[in-house]
Amino acid sequence: MAKITSKGQITIPIQIRKILDLKEGDKVAFVTEGNRIFLENSTKLAIKEAQMAFEGFAEEFGLKTKEDVVNLVKEIRREIWEKKYANND
């Protein structure tokens, strides 16, 4: 339980801060579901939303393992490097 101050602020109990891995200066997101409000670590929420946005992307491009993804990233980096430095002899 928390009390709202005159400025609309609350103190998040230490147990909740530990569960959400919140430190001083971190930002939180308030997520509503029906008449309930959930508090989430905004950094972790952003990561989760990004993962959901890319869900199915790997399969669509035939990437079945973590190694496949790593190899693709290496290939893209190599191509970018070659484009950037190939003509700078």
PDB file of N, CA, C and O in Angstrom:
ATOM      1  N   MET A   1       0.845  -1.168   0.000  1.00  0.00           N
ATOM      2  CA  MET A   1       0.000   0.000   0.000  1.00  0.00           C
ATOM      3  C   MET A   1       0.890   1.231   0.000  1.00  0.00           C
ATOM      4  O   MET A   1       1.940   1.247   0.643  1.00  0.00           O
ATOM      5  N   ALA A   2       0.470   2.258  -0.720  1.00  0.00           N
ATOM      6  CA  ALA A   2       1.232   3.501  -0.779  1.00  0.00           C
ATOM      7  C   ALA A   2       0.282   4.684  -0.686  1.00  0.00           C
ATOM      8  O   ALA A   2      -0.874   4.608  -1.102  1.00  0.00           O
ATOM      9  N   LYS A   3       0.790   5.772  -0.134  1.00  0.00           N
ATOM     10  CA  LYS A   3       0.004   6.992   0.010  1.00  0.00           C
ATOM     11  C   LYS A   3       0.417   7.974  -1.081  1.00  0.00           C
ATOM     12  O   LYS A   3       1.605   8.122  -1.369  1.00  0.00           O
ATOM     13  N   ILE A   4      -0.552   8.639  -1.683  1.00  0.00           N
ATOM     14  CA  ILE A   4      -0.287   9.627  -2.725  1.00  0.00           C
ATOM     15  C   ILE A   4      -0.018  10.976  -2.063  1.00  0.00           C
ATOM     16  O   ILE A   4      -0.786  11.424  -1.212  1.00  0.00           O
ATOM     17  N   THR A   5       1.087  11.622  -2.466  1.00  0.00           N
ATOM     18  CA  THR A   5       1.421  12.938  -1.915  1.00  0.00           C
ATOM     19  C   THR A   5       0.607  14.017  -2.624  1.00  0.00           C
ATOM     20  O   THR A   5      -0.122  13.739  -3.577  1.00  0.00           O
ATOM     21  N   SER A   6       0.744  15.250  -2.141  1.00  0.00           N
ATOM     22  CA  SER A   6       0.018  16.368  -2.763  1.00  0.00           C
ATOM     23  C   SER A   6       0.464  16.602  -4.205  1.00  0.00           C
ATOM     24  O   SER A   6      -0.267  17.208  -4.988  1.00  0.00           O
ATOM     25  N   LYS A   7       1.661  16.125  -4.560  1.00  0.00           N
ATOM     26  CA  LYS A   7       2.162  16.255  -5.933  1.00  0.00           C
ATOM     27  C   LYS A   7       1.814  15.033  -6.789  1.00  0.00           C
ATOM     28  O   LYS A   7       2.261  14.925  -7.930  1.00  0.00           O
ATOM     29  N   GLY A   8       1.022  14.123  -6.239  1.00  0.00           N
ATOM     30  CA  GLY A   8       0.623  12.930  -6.992  1.00  0.00           C
ATOM     31  C   GLY A   8       1.682  11.843  -7.012  1.00  0.00           C
ATOM     32  O   GLY A   8       1.613  10.930  -7.835  1.00  0.00           O
ATOM     33  N   GLN A   9       2.656  11.923  -6.125  1.00  0.00           N
ATOM     34  CA  GLN A   9       3.745  10.952  -6.091  1.00  0.00           C
ATOM     35  C   GLN A   9       3.471   9.852  -5.080  1.00  0.00           C
ATOM     36  O   GLN A   9       2.750  10.041  -4.100  1.00  0.00           O
ATOM     37  N   ILE A  10       4.075   8.683  -5.351  1.00  0.00           N
ATOM     38  CA  ILE A  10       4.017   7.577  -4.398  1.00  0.00           C
ATOM     39  C   ILE A  10       5.430   7.026  -4.228  1.00  0.00           C
ATOM     40  O   ILE A  10       6.289   7.222  -5.087  1.00  0.00           O
ATOM     41  N   THR A  11       5.660   6.345  -3.129  1.00  0.00           N
ATOM     42  CA  THR A  11       6.919   5.640  -2.920  1.00  0.00           C
ATOM     43  C   THR A  11       6.671   4.182  -3.241  1.00  0.00           C
ATOM     44  O   THR A  11       5.755   3.561  -2.703  1.00  0.00           O
ATOM     45  N   ILE A  12       7.500   3.640  -4.126  1.00  0.00           N
ATOM     46  CA  ILE A  12       7.371   2.226  -4.488  1.00  0.00           C
ATOM     47  C   ILE A  12       8.096   1.420  -3.416  1.00  0.00           C
ATOM     48  O   ILE A  12       9.286   1.638  -3.184  1.00  0.00           O
ATOM     49  N   PRO A  13       7.406   0.500  -2.763  1.00  0.00           N
ATOM     50  CA  PRO A  13       8.040  -0.292  -1.706  1.00  0.00           C
ATOM     51  C   PRO A  13       9.289  -1.023  -2.216  1.00  0.00           C
ATOM     52  O   PRO A  13       9.350  -1.434  -3.375  1.00  0.00           O
ATOM     53  N   ILE A  14      10.274  -1.177  -1.336  1.00  0.00           N
ATOM     54  CA  ILE A  14      11.547  -1.798  -1.686  1.00  0.00           C
ATOM     55  C   ILE A  14      11.363  -3.190  -2.292  1.00  0.00           C
ATOM     56  O   ILE A  14      12.085  -3.562  -3.218  1.00  0.00           O
ATOM     57  N   GLN A  15      10.400  -3.962  -1.777  1.00  0.00           N
ATOM     58  CA  GLN A  15      10.181  -5.311  -2.304  1.00  0.00           C
ATOM     59  C   GLN A  15       9.791  -5.256  -3.784  1.00  0.00           C
ATOM     60  O   GLN A  15      10.247  -6.075  -4.582  1.00  0.00           O
ATOM     61  N   ILE A  16       8.953  -4.298  -4.139  1.00  0.00           N
ATOM     62  CA  ILE A  16       8.510  -4.142  -5.527  1.00  0.00           C
ATOM     63  C   ILE A  16       9.668  -3.653  -6.388  1.00  0.00           C
ATOM     64  O   ILE A  16       9.837  -4.112  -7.518  1.00  0.00           O
ATOM     65  N   ARG A  17      10.472  -2.719  -5.860  1.00  0.00           N
ATOM     66  CA  ARG A  17      11.629  -2.223  -6.622  1.00  0.00           C
ATOM     67  C   ARG A  17      12.611  -3.350  -6.912  1.00  0.00           C
ATOM     68  O   ARG A  17      13.198  -3.402  -7.992  1.00  0.00           O
ATOM     69  N   LYS A  18      12.790  -4.244  -5.958  1.00  0.00           N
ATOM     70  CA  LYS A  18      13.692  -5.388  -6.179  1.00  0.00           C
ATOM     71  C   LYS A  18      13.129  -6.325  -7.242  1.00  0.00           C
ATOM     72  O   LYS A  18      13.860  -6.773  -8.126  1.00  0.00           O
ATOM     73  N   ILE A  19      11.851  -6.620  -7.161  1.00  0.00           N
ATOM     74  CA  ILE A  19      11.213  -7.521  -8.133  1.00  0.00           C
ATOM     75  C   ILE A  19      11.334  -6.957  -9.544  1.00  0.00           C
ATOM     76  O   ILE A  19      11.613  -7.694 -10.489  1.00  0.00           O
ATOM     77  N   LEU A  20      11.124  -5.643  -9.687  1.00  0.00           N
ATOM     78  CA  LEU A  20      11.167  -5.001 -11.003  1.00  0.00           C
ATOM     79  C   LEU A  20      12.570  -4.535 -11.389  1.00  0.00           C
ATOM     80  O   LEU A  20      12.767  -3.973 -12.466  1.00  0.00           O
ATOM     81  N   ASP A  21      13.541  -4.769 -10.508  1.00  0.00           N
ATOM     82  CA  ASP A  21      14.930  -4.345 -10.735  1.00  0.00           C
ATOM     83  C   ASP A  21      14.990  -2.852 -11.026  1.00  0.00           C
ATOM     84  O   ASP A  21      15.612  -2.424 -11.999  1.00  0.00           O
ATOM     85  N   LEU A  22      14.343  -2.067 -10.179  1.00  0.00           N
ATOM     86  CA  LEU A  22      14.298  -0.613 -10.343  1.00  0.00           C
ATOM     87  C   LEU A  22      15.348   0.048  -9.466  1.00  0.00           C
ATOM     88  O   LEU A  22      15.512  -0.292  -8.295  1.00  0.00           O
ATOM     89  N   LYS A  23      16.054   1.001 -10.061  1.00  0.00           N
ATOM     90  CA  LYS A  23      17.062   1.777  -9.344  1.00  0.00           C
ATOM     91  C   LYS A  23      16.665   3.256  -9.421  1.00  0.00           C
ATOM     92  O   LYS A  23      15.807   3.640 -10.215  1.00  0.00           O
ATOM     93  N   GLU A  24      17.297   4.065  -8.591  1.00  0.00           N
ATOM     94  CA  GLU A  24      17.030   5.503  -8.610  1.00  0.00           C
ATOM     95  C   GLU A  24      17.264   6.055 -10.013  1.00  0.00           C
ATOM     96  O   GLU A  24      18.293   5.782 -10.631  1.00  0.00           O
ATOM     97  N   GLY A  25      16.318   6.821 -10.506  1.00  0.00           N
ATOM     98  CA  GLY A  25      16.432   7.419 -11.830  1.00  0.00           C
ATOM     99  C   GLY A  25      15.803   6.594 -12.941  1.00  0.00           C
ATOM    100  O   GLY A  25      15.594   7.103 -14.042  1.00  0.00           O
ATOM    101  N   ASP A  26      15.496   5.317 -12.668  1.00  0.00           N
ATOM    102  CA  ASP A  26      14.837   4.485 -13.680  1.00  0.00           C
ATOM    103  C   ASP A  26      13.448   5.031 -13.964  1.00  0.00           C
ATOM    104  O   ASP A  26      12.853   5.724 -13.138  1.00  0.00           O
ATOM    105  N   LYS A  27      12.950   4.710 -15.134  1.00  0.00           N
ATOM    106  CA  LYS A  27      11.590   5.096 -15.496  1.00  0.00           C
ATOM    107  C   LYS A  27      10.698   3.870 -15.427  1.00  0.00           C
ATOM    108  O   LYS A  27      11.136   2.745 -15.669  1.00  0.00           O
ATOM    109  N   VAL A  28       9.440   4.110 -15.093  1.00  0.00           N
ATOM    110  CA  VAL A  28       8.466   3.024 -15.029  1.00  0.00           C
ATOM    111  C   VAL A  28       7.319   3.325 -15.985  1.00  0.00           C
ATOM    112  O   VAL A  28       7.070   4.474 -16.351  1.00  0.00           O
ATOM    113  N   ALA A  29       6.639   2.271 -16.374  1.00  0.00           N
ATOM    114  CA  ALA A  29       5.470   2.410 -17.242  1.00  0.00           C
ATOM    115  C   ALA A  29       4.256   1.924 -16.470  1.00  0.00           C
ATOM    116  O   ALA A  29       4.313   0.918 -15.763  1.00  0.00           O
ATOM    117  N   PHE A  30       3.165   2.648 -16.615  1.00  0.00           N
ATOM    118  CA  PHE A  30       1.903   2.234 -16.027  1.00  0.00           C
ATOM    119  C   PHE A  30       1.076   1.621 -17.150  1.00  0.00           C
ATOM    120  O   PHE A  30       0.739   2.295 -18.123  1.00  0.00           O
ATOM    121  N   VAL A  31       0.757   0.352 -17.009  1.00  0.00           N
ATOM    122  CA  VAL A  31       0.018  -0.373 -18.034  1.00  0.00           C
ATOM    123  C   VAL A  31      -1.357  -0.693 -17.475  1.00  0.00           C
ATOM    124  O   VAL A  31      -1.474  -1.289 -16.404  1.00  0.00           O
ATOM    125  N   THR A  32      -2.401  -0.298 -18.199  1.00  0.00           N
ATOM    126  CA  THR A  32      -3.756  -0.564 -17.720  1.00  0.00           C
ATOM    127  C   THR A  32      -4.336  -1.778 -18.424  1.00  0.00           C
ATOM    128  O   THR A  32      -4.092  -2.023 -19.606  1.00  0.00           O
ATOM    129  N   GLU A  33      -5.101  -2.514 -17.666  1.00  0.00           N
ATOM    130  CA  GLU A  33      -5.824  -3.675 -18.189  1.00  0.00           C
ATOM    131  C   GLU A  33      -7.167  -3.700 -17.466  1.00  0.00           C
ATOM    132  O   GLU A  33      -7.258  -4.086 -16.301  1.00  0.00           O
ATOM    133  N   GLY A  34      -8.193  -3.283 -18.177  1.00  0.00           N
ATOM    134  CA  GLY A  34      -9.490  -3.153 -17.517  1.00  0.00           C
ATOM    135  C   GLY A  34      -9.403  -2.056 -16.471  1.00  0.00           C
ATOM    136  O   GLY A  34      -8.976  -0.939 -16.765  1.00  0.00           O
ATOM    137  N   ASN A  35      -9.810  -2.379 -15.248  1.00  0.00           N
ATOM    138  CA  ASN A  35      -9.738  -1.383 -14.179  1.00  0.00           C
ATOM    139  C   ASN A  35      -8.508  -1.584 -13.292  1.00  0.00           C
ATOM    140  O   ASN A  35      -8.459  -1.078 -12.171  1.00  0.00           O
ATOM    141  N   ARG A  36      -7.513  -2.326 -13.795  1.00  0.00           N
ATOM    142  CA  ARG A  36      -6.278  -2.561 -13.048  1.00  0.00           C
ATOM    143  C   ARG A  36      -5.127  -1.804 -13.704  1.00  0.00           C
ATOM    144  O   ARG A  36      -5.110  -1.585 -14.916  1.00  0.00           O
ATOM    145  N   ILE A  37      -4.178  -1.418 -12.879  1.00  0.00           N
ATOM    146  CA  ILE A  37      -2.981  -0.743 -13.369  1.00  0.00           C
ATOM    147  C   ILE A  37      -1.775  -1.557 -12.925  1.00  0.00           C
ATOM    148  O   ILE A  37      -1.649  -1.922 -11.757  1.00  0.00           O
ATOM    149  N   PHE A  38      -0.888  -1.834 -13.881  1.00  0.00           N
ATOM    150  CA  PHE A  38       0.328  -2.583 -13.605  1.00  0.00           C
ATOM    151  C   PHE A  38       1.520  -1.660 -13.763  1.00  0.00           C
ATOM    152  O   PHE A  38       1.542  -0.806 -14.649  1.00  0.00           O
ATOM    153  N   LEU A  39       2.505  -1.831 -12.908  1.00  0.00           N
ATOM    154  CA  LEU A  39       3.730  -1.053 -12.947  1.00  0.00           C
ATOM    155  C   LEU A  39       4.819  -1.932 -13.550  1.00  0.00           C
ATOM    156  O   LEU A  39       5.030  -3.058 -13.099  1.00  0.00           O
ATOM    157  N   GLU A  40       5.515  -1.422 -14.573  1.00  0.00           N
ATOM    158  CA  GLU A  40       6.580  -2.197 -15.206  1.00  0.00           C
ATOM    159  C   GLU A  40       7.822  -1.340 -15.365  1.00  0.00           C
ATOM    160  O   GLU A  40       7.744  -0.122 -15.525  1.00  0.00           O
ATOM    161  N   ASN A  41       8.967  -2.000 -15.319  1.00  0.00           N
ATOM    162  CA  ASN A  41      10.232  -1.348 -15.624  1.00  0.00           C
ATOM    163  C   ASN A  41      10.167  -0.978 -17.100  1.00  0.00           C
ATOM    164  O   ASN A  41      10.057  -1.864 -17.947  1.00  0.00           O
ATOM    165  N   SER A  42      10.231   0.314 -17.430  1.00  0.00           N
ATOM    166  CA  SER A  42       9.992   0.732 -18.815  1.00  0.00           C
ATOM    167  C   SER A  42      11.047   0.204 -19.778  1.00  0.00           C
ATOM    168  O   SER A  42      10.738  -0.042 -20.944  1.00  0.00           O
ATOM    169  N   THR A  43      12.282   0.026 -19.321  1.00  0.00           N
ATOM    170  CA  THR A  43      13.322  -0.531 -20.190  1.00  0.00           C
ATOM    171  C   THR A  43      12.982  -1.961 -20.565  1.00  0.00           C
ATOM    172  O   THR A  43      13.070  -2.343 -21.732  1.00  0.00           O
ATOM    173  N   LYS A  44      12.596  -2.745 -19.578  1.00  0.00           N
ATOM    174  CA  LYS A  44      12.249  -4.143 -19.849  1.00  0.00           C
ATOM    175  C   LYS A  44      10.972  -4.232 -20.679  1.00  0.00           C
ATOM    176  O   LYS A  44      10.837  -5.129 -21.511  1.00  0.00           O
ATOM    177  N   LEU A  45      10.044  -3.317 -20.462  1.00  0.00           N
ATOM    178  CA  LEU A  45       8.818  -3.296 -21.253  1.00  0.00           C
ATOM    179  C   LEU A  45       9.145  -2.994 -22.711  1.00  0.00           C
ATOM    180  O   LEU A  45       8.583  -3.618 -23.611  1.00  0.00           O
ATOM    181  N   ALA A  46      10.042  -2.052 -22.954  1.00  0.00           N
ATOM    182  CA  ALA A  46      10.428  -1.710 -24.328  1.00  0.00           C
ATOM    183  C   ALA A  46      11.074  -2.901 -25.020  1.00  0.00           C
ATOM    184  O   ALA A  46      10.815  -3.155 -26.197  1.00  0.00           O
ATOM    185  N   ILE A  47      11.912  -3.629 -24.295  1.00  0.00           N
ATOM    186  CA  ILE A  47      12.552  -4.820 -24.867  1.00  0.00           C
ATOM    187  C   ILE A  47      11.502  -5.868 -25.200  1.00  0.00           C
ATOM    188  O   ILE A  47      11.540  -6.480 -26.268  1.00  0.00           O
ATOM    189  N   LYS A  48      10.565  -6.071 -24.281  1.00  0.00           N
ATOM    190  CA  LYS A  48       9.505  -7.056 -24.511  1.00  0.00           C
ATOM    191  C   LYS A  48       8.665  -6.677 -25.729  1.00  0.00           C
ATOM    192  O   LYS A  48       8.321  -7.537 -26.540  1.00  0.00           O
ATOM    193  N   GLU A  49       8.337  -5.394 -25.857  1.00  0.00           N
ATOM    194  CA  GLU A  49       7.541  -4.937 -27.002  1.00  0.00           C
ATOM    195  C   GLU A  49       8.310  -5.098 -28.312  1.00  0.00           C
ATOM    196  O   GLU A  49       7.727  -5.449 -29.337  1.00  0.00           O
ATOM    197  N   ALA A  50       9.612  -4.844 -28.277  1.00  0.00           N
ATOM    198  CA  ALA A  50      10.432  -5.032 -29.483  1.00  0.00           C
ATOM    199  C   ALA A  50      10.477  -6.505 -29.874  1.00  0.00           C
ATOM    200  O   ALA A  50      10.383  -6.844 -31.054  1.00  0.00           O
ATOM    201  N   GLN A  51      10.621  -7.375 -28.884  1.00  0.00           N
ATOM    202  CA  GLN A  51      10.633  -8.811 -29.167  1.00  0.00           C
ATOM    203  C   GLN A  51       9.310  -9.243 -29.783  1.00  0.00           C
ATOM    204  O   GLN A  51       9.291 -10.043 -30.719  1.00  0.00           O
ATOM    205  N   MET A  52       8.214  -8.724 -29.269  1.00  0.00           N
ATOM    206  CA  MET A  52       6.904  -9.079 -29.812  1.00  0.00           C
ATOM    207  C   MET A  52       6.755  -8.567 -31.240  1.00  0.00           C
ATOM    208  O   MET A  52       6.167  -9.241 -32.086  1.00  0.00           O
ATOM    209  N   ALA A  53       7.290  -7.366 -31.512  1.00  0.00           N
ATOM    210  CA  ALA A  53       7.187  -6.792 -32.851  1.00  0.00           C
ATOM    211  C   ALA A  53       7.943  -7.629 -33.874  1.00  0.00           C
ATOM    212  O   ALA A  53       7.537  -7.713 -35.033  1.00  0.00           O
ATOM    213  N   PHE A  54       9.044  -8.249 -33.446  1.00  0.00           N
ATOM    214  CA  PHE A  54       9.854  -9.052 -34.361  1.00  0.00           C
ATOM    215  C   PHE A  54       9.523 -10.539 -34.305  1.00  0.00           C
ATOM    216  O   PHE A  54      10.186 -11.354 -34.947  1.00  0.00           O
ATOM    217  N   GLU A  55       8.496 -10.888 -33.537  1.00  0.00           N
ATOM    218  CA  GLU A  55       8.105 -12.291 -33.428  1.00  0.00           C
ATOM    219  C   GLU A  55       7.770 -12.837 -34.813  1.00  0.00           C
ATOM    220  O   GLU A  55       6.989 -12.238 -35.552  1.00  0.00           O
ATOM    221  N   GLY A  56       8.351 -13.944 -35.150  1.00  0.00           N
ATOM    222  CA  GLY A  56       8.099 -14.556 -36.444  1.00  0.00           C
ATOM    223  C   GLY A  56       9.063 -14.103 -37.523  1.00  0.00           C
ATOM    224  O   GLY A  56       9.151 -14.737 -38.575  1.00  0.00           O
ATOM    225  N   PHE A  57       9.794 -13.011 -37.284  1.00  0.00           N
ATOM    226  CA  PHE A  57      10.734 -12.476 -38.266  1.00  0.00           C
ATOM    227  C   PHE A  57      11.828 -13.484 -38.584  1.00  0.00           C
ATOM    228  O   PHE A  57      12.133 -13.715 -39.754  1.00  0.00           O
ATOM    229  N   ALA A  58      12.420 -14.086 -37.560  1.00  0.00           N
ATOM    230  CA  ALA A  58      13.519 -15.034 -37.775  1.00  0.00           C
ATOM    231  C   ALA A  58      13.063 -16.223 -38.606  1.00  0.00           C
ATOM    232  O   ALA A  58      13.748 -16.634 -39.543  1.00  0.00           O
ATOM    233  N   GLU A  59      11.912 -16.772 -38.263  1.00  0.00           N
ATOM    234  CA  GLU A  59      11.406 -17.924 -39.006  1.00  0.00           C
ATOM    235  C   GLU A  59      11.131 -17.561 -40.460  1.00  0.00           C
ATOM    236  O   GLU A  59      11.376 -18.358 -41.366  1.00  0.00           O
ATOM    237  N   GLU A  60      10.622 -16.355 -40.674  1.00  0.00           N
ATOM    238  CA  GLU A  60      10.301 -15.896 -42.022  1.00  0.00           C
ATOM    239  C   GLU A  60      11.543 -15.872 -42.914  1.00  0.00           C
ATOM    240  O   GLU A  60      11.453 -16.091 -44.122  1.00  0.00           O
ATOM    241  N   PHE A  61      12.700 -15.605 -42.309  1.00  0.00           N
ATOM    242  CA  PHE A  61      13.942 -15.541 -43.066  1.00  0.00           C
ATOM    243  C   PHE A  61      14.789 -16.807 -42.914  1.00  0.00           C
ATOM    244  O   PHE A  61      15.966 -16.812 -43.273  1.00  0.00           O
ATOM    245  N   GLY A  62      14.194 -17.876 -42.384  1.00  0.00           N
ATOM    246  CA  GLY A  62      14.889 -19.155 -42.284  1.00  0.00           C
ATOM    247  C   GLY A  62      15.946 -19.216 -41.204  1.00  0.00           C
ATOM    248  O   GLY A  62      16.866 -20.031 -41.280  1.00  0.00           O
ATOM    249  N   LEU A  63      15.830 -18.369 -40.204  1.00  0.00           N
ATOM    250  CA  LEU A  63      16.789 -18.376 -39.101  1.00  0.00           C
ATOM    251  C   LEU A  63      16.229 -19.258 -37.993  1.00  0.00           C
ATOM    252  O   LEU A  63      15.297 -18.873 -37.286  1.00  0.00           O
ATOM    253  N   LYS A  64      16.814 -20.449 -37.850  1.00  0.00           N
ATOM    254  CA  LYS A  64      16.243 -21.420 -36.906  1.00  0.00           C
ATOM    255  C   LYS A  64      16.978 -21.479 -35.582  1.00  0.00           C
ATOM    256  O   LYS A  64      16.411 -21.901 -34.574  1.00  0.00           O
ATOM    257  N   THR A  65      18.239 -21.057 -35.573  1.00  0.00           N
ATOM    258  CA  THR A  65      19.027 -21.135 -34.344  1.00  0.00           C
ATOM    259  C   THR A  65      19.665 -19.787 -34.043  1.00  0.00           C
ATOM    260  O   THR A  65      19.693 -18.887 -34.883  1.00  0.00           O
ATOM    261  N   LYS A  66      20.177 -19.672 -32.820  1.00  0.00           N
ATOM    262  CA  LYS A  66      20.896 -18.461 -32.433  1.00  0.00           C
ATOM    263  C   LYS A  66      22.117 -18.285 -33.339  1.00  0.00           C
ATOM    264  O   LYS A  66      22.467 -17.165 -33.712  1.00  0.00           O
ATOM    265  N   GLU A  67      22.753 -19.387 -33.684  1.00  0.00           N
ATOM    266  CA  GLU A  67      23.926 -19.345 -34.569  1.00  0.00           C
ATOM    267  C   GLU A  67      23.559 -18.761 -35.938  1.00  0.00           C
ATOM    268  O   GLU A  67      24.337 -18.004 -36.519  1.00  0.00           O
ATOM    269  N   ASP A  68      22.378 -19.110 -36.449  1.00  0.00           N
ATOM    270  CA  ASP A  68      21.915 -18.549 -37.724  1.00  0.00           C
ATOM    271  C   ASP A  68      21.810 -17.026 -37.641  1.00  0.00           C
ATOM    272  O   ASP A  68      22.210 -16.317 -38.564  1.00  0.00           O
ATOM    273  N   VAL A  69      21.272 -16.537 -36.535  1.00  0.00           N
ATOM    274  CA  VAL A  69      21.112 -15.091 -36.344  1.00  0.00           C
ATOM    275  C   VAL A  69      22.483 -14.421 -36.252  1.00  0.00           C
ATOM    276  O   VAL A  69      22.715 -13.384 -36.873  1.00  0.00           O
ATOM    277  N   VAL A  70      23.389 -15.017 -35.475  1.00  0.00           N
ATOM    278  CA  VAL A  70      24.739 -14.465 -35.330  1.00  0.00           C
ATOM    279  C   VAL A  70      25.435 -14.410 -36.684  1.00  0.00           C
ATOM    280  O   VAL A  70      26.072 -13.411 -37.017  1.00  0.00           O
ATOM    281  N   ASN A  71      25.317 -15.480 -37.464  1.00  0.00           N
ATOM    282  CA  ASN A  71      25.943 -15.508 -38.787  1.00  0.00           C
ATOM    283  C   ASN A  71      25.368 -14.437 -39.711  1.00  0.00           C
ATOM    284  O   ASN A  71      26.105 -13.815 -40.476  1.00  0.00           O
ATOM    285  N   LEU A  72      24.059 -14.222 -39.643  1.00  0.00           N
ATOM    286  CA  LEU A  72      23.432 -13.184 -40.459  1.00  0.00           C
ATOM    287  C   LEU A  72      23.962 -11.803 -40.072  1.00  0.00           C
ATOM    288  O   LEU A  72      24.274 -10.987 -40.940  1.00  0.00           O
ATOM    289  N   VAL A  73      24.060 -11.547 -38.775  1.00  0.00           N
ATOM    290  CA  VAL A  73      24.575 -10.261 -38.302  1.00  0.00           C
ATOM    291  C   VAL A  73      26.008 -10.058 -38.787  1.00  0.00           C
ATOM    292  O   VAL A  73      26.363  -8.968 -39.237  1.00  0.00           O
ATOM    293  N   LYS A  74      26.836 -11.105 -38.696  1.00  0.00           N
ATOM    294  CA  LYS A  74      28.224 -11.009 -39.172  1.00  0.00           C
ATOM    295  C   LYS A  74      28.269 -10.701 -40.668  1.00  0.00           C
ATOM    296  O   LYS A  74      29.075  -9.883 -41.110  1.00  0.00           O
ATOM    297  N   GLU A  75      27.416 -11.346 -41.434  1.00  0.00           N
ATOM    298  CA  GLU A  75      27.370 -11.133 -42.881  1.00  0.00           C
ATOM    299  C   GLU A  75      26.953  -9.698 -43.205  1.00  0.00           C
ATOM    300  O   GLU A  75      27.540  -9.060 -44.078  1.00  0.00           O
ATOM    301  N   ILE A  76      25.951  -9.200 -42.508  1.00  0.00           N
ATOM    302  CA  ILE A  76      25.491  -7.826 -42.737  1.00  0.00           C
ATOM    303  C   ILE A  76      26.591  -6.829 -42.369  1.00  0.00           C
ATOM    304  O   ILE A  76      26.825  -5.861 -43.092  1.00  0.00           O
ATOM    305  N   ARG A  77      27.263  -7.071 -41.244  1.00  0.00           N
ATOM    306  CA  ARG A  77      28.364  -6.188 -40.840  1.00  0.00           C
ATOM    307  C   ARG A  77      29.474  -6.189 -41.891  1.00  0.00           C
ATOM    308  O   ARG A  77      30.024  -5.138 -42.218  1.00  0.00           O
ATOM    309  N   ARG A  78      29.803  -7.375 -42.420  1.00  0.00           N
ATOM    310  CA  ARG A  78      30.842  -7.489 -43.439  1.00  0.00           C
ATOM    311  C   ARG A  78      30.456  -6.689 -44.680  1.00  0.00           C
ATOM    312  O   ARG A  78      31.277  -5.966 -45.244  1.00  0.00           O
ATOM    313  N   GLU A  79      29.199  -6.825 -45.099  1.00  0.00           N
ATOM    314  CA  GLU A  79      28.722  -6.097 -46.278  1.00  0.00           C
ATOM    315  C   GLU A  79      28.783  -4.584 -46.062  1.00  0.00           C
ATOM    316  O   GLU A  79      29.189  -3.841 -46.955  1.00  0.00           O
ATOM    317  N   ILE A  80      28.384  -4.141 -44.891  1.00  0.00           N
ATOM    318  CA  ILE A  80      28.433  -2.708 -44.580  1.00  0.00           C
ATOM    319  C   ILE A  80      29.876  -2.220 -44.588  1.00  0.00           C
ATOM    320  O   ILE A  80      30.169  -1.156 -45.133  1.00  0.00           O
ATOM    321  N   TRP A  81      30.777  -2.992 -43.985  1.00  0.00           N
ATOM    322  CA  TRP A  81      32.187  -2.612 -43.941  1.00  0.00           C
ATOM    323  C   TRP A  81      32.754  -2.515 -45.351  1.00  0.00           C
ATOM    324  O   TRP A  81      33.466  -1.566 -45.678  1.00  0.00           O
ATOM    325  N   GLU A  82      32.436  -3.499 -46.180  1.00  0.00           N
ATOM    326  CA  GLU A  82      32.945  -3.497 -47.555  1.00  0.00           C
ATOM    327  C   GLU A  82      32.433  -2.285 -48.338  1.00  0.00           C
ATOM    328  O   GLU A  82      33.191  -1.658 -49.079  1.00  0.00           O
ATOM    329  N   LYS A  83      31.162  -1.960 -48.176  1.00  0.00           N
ATOM    330  CA  LYS A  83      30.604  -0.797 -48.879  1.00  0.00           C
ATOM    331  C   LYS A  83      31.266   0.496 -48.412  1.00  0.00           C
ATOM    332  O   LYS A  83      31.516   1.403 -49.207  1.00  0.00           O
ATOM    333  N   LYS A  84      31.543   0.566 -47.126  1.00  0.00           N
ATOM    334  CA  LYS A  84      32.095   1.792 -46.561  1.00  0.00           C
ATOM    335  C   LYS A  84      33.570   1.970 -46.903  1.00  0.00           C
ATOM    336  O   LYS A  84      34.010   3.086 -47.179  1.00  0.00           O
ATOM    337  N   TYR A  85      34.342   0.873 -46.887  1.00  0.00           N
ATOM    338  CA  TYR A  85      35.790   0.990 -47.024  1.00  0.00           C
ATOM    339  C   TYR A  85      36.370   0.404 -48.310  1.00  0.00           C
ATOM    340  O   TYR A  85      37.567   0.557 -48.554  1.00  0.00           O
ATOM    341  N   ALA A  86      35.577  -0.249 -49.127  1.00  0.00           N
ATOM    342  CA  ALA A  86      36.092  -0.913 -50.330  1.00  0.00           C
ATOM    343  C   ALA A  86      36.735   0.063 -51.309  1.00  0.00           C
ATOM    344  O   ALA A  86      37.723  -0.287 -51.954  1.00  0.00           O
ATOM    345  N   ASN A  87      36.213   1.252 -51.436  1.00  0.00           N
ATOM    346  CA  ASN A  87      36.722   2.220 -52.411  1.00  0.00           C
ATOM    347  C   ASN A  87      37.641   3.268 -51.798  1.00  0.00           C
ATOM    348  O   ASN A  87      37.946   4.277 -52.434  1.00  0.00           O
ATOM    349  N   ASN A  88      38.078   3.037 -50.583  1.00  0.00           N
ATOM    350  CA  ASN A  88      38.938   4.014 -49.903  1.00  0.00           C
ATOM    351  C   ASN A  88      40.398   3.584 -49.910  1.00  0.00           C
ATOM    352  O   ASN A  88      41.076   3.719 -48.892  1.00  0.00           O
ATOM    353  N   ASP A  89      40.895   3.078 -51.014  1.00  0.00           N
ATOM    354  CA  ASP A  89      42.285   2.596 -51.091  1.00  0.00           C
ATOM    355  C   ASP A  89      43.281   3.708 -51.144  1.00  0.00           C
ATOM    356  O   ASP A  89      44.484   3.457 -51.211  1.00  0.00           O
TER     357      ASP A  89
END
